[in-house]
Amino acid sequence: MSGSTILSETEKAEMLQDATDAGRGSAFRAARRKSHEGSLDDYIDFLSENMGFVESDPLKRITVHFRL
C-alpha cells in the first residue's frame, strides 16, 4: 500500500480534460506567480491569523526503545 488514491476512469478523463484546457493552465500559472510574491513575514502573518481555525489535538504515542 503506497497511500496513493486510485482514480476512477471518469476522474482520469476529467484530469486529462483539465490538463488540455489553456484557461485552467493560465489560472494555475497566475496562482503560482502570486504565491511567490509574498515574503516570509506575510507567510507568518497568514499562519498566525489562521491558527484559530485548526484544532490541535496531539496524539499520545507509547514508544519502545526510543522509536516513534
C-alpha positions as CSV (number, residue, x, y, z in Angstrom):
1,M,0.0,0.0,0.0
2,S,1.6,3.2,-1.2
3,G,-1.0,5.6,0.2
4,S,-1.9,6.8,-3.3
5,T,-5.5,7.3,-4.2
6,I,-6.8,5.1,-7.0
7,L,-8.7,7.2,-9.5
8,S,-11.8,6.1,-11.4
9,E,-11.8,6.3,-15.2
10,T,-14.1,9.3,-15.0
11,E,-11.7,11.1,-12.7
12,K,-8.8,10.3,-15.0
13,A,-10.7,11.7,-18.0
14,E,-11.6,14.9,-16.1
15,M,-8.0,15.4,-15.2
16,L,-6.9,15.0,-18.8
17,Q,-9.5,17.4,-19.9
18,D,-8.3,20.0,-17.3
19,A,-4.7,19.4,-18.4
20,T,-5.5,20.4,-22.0
21,D,-7.6,23.4,-21.1
22,A,-5.5,26.6,-21.7
23,G,-7.7,28.7,-19.4
24,R,-7.1,26.3,-16.5
25,G,-3.4,26.3,-17.1
26,S,-3.2,30.1,-17.1
27,A,-5.1,30.2,-13.8
28,F,-2.7,27.8,-12.2
29,R,0.3,29.8,-13.5
30,A,-1.2,33.0,-12.2
31,A,-1.8,31.4,-8.8
32,R,1.8,30.1,-8.7
33,R,3.2,33.6,-9.5
34,K,1.0,35.2,-6.9
35,S,2.1,32.6,-4.2
36,H,5.7,33.5,-4.8
37,E,5.2,37.3,-4.4
38,G,4.8,37.2,-0.6
39,S,7.6,37.5,1.9
40,L,8.4,35.3,4.9
41,D,6.7,37.9,7.1
42,D,3.5,37.6,5.0
43,Y,3.5,33.8,5.4
44,I,4.0,34.1,9.2
45,D,1.1,36.6,9.4
46,F,-1.1,34.2,7.4
47,L,-0.3,31.3,9.7
48,S,-0.9,33.5,12.8
49,E,-4.2,34.7,11.6
50,N,-5.5,31.2,10.8
51,M,-4.3,29.3,13.9
52,G,-7.7,29.5,15.4
53,F,-9.2,27.5,12.6
54,V,-7.0,24.5,13.2
55,E,-7.6,22.1,16.0
56,S,-4.5,21.0,17.9
57,D,-5.1,17.5,19.3
58,P,-1.7,15.8,19.8
59,L,-1.6,12.0,19.9
60,K,-0.2,10.1,22.8
61,R,2.4,7.7,21.5
62,I,4.0,5.0,23.6
63,T,7.4,4.3,22.2
64,V,9.7,1.3,22.7
65,H,13.5,1.6,22.5
66,F,13.2,5.4,21.8
67,R,11.5,4.8,18.4
68,L,8.4,6.6,17.3
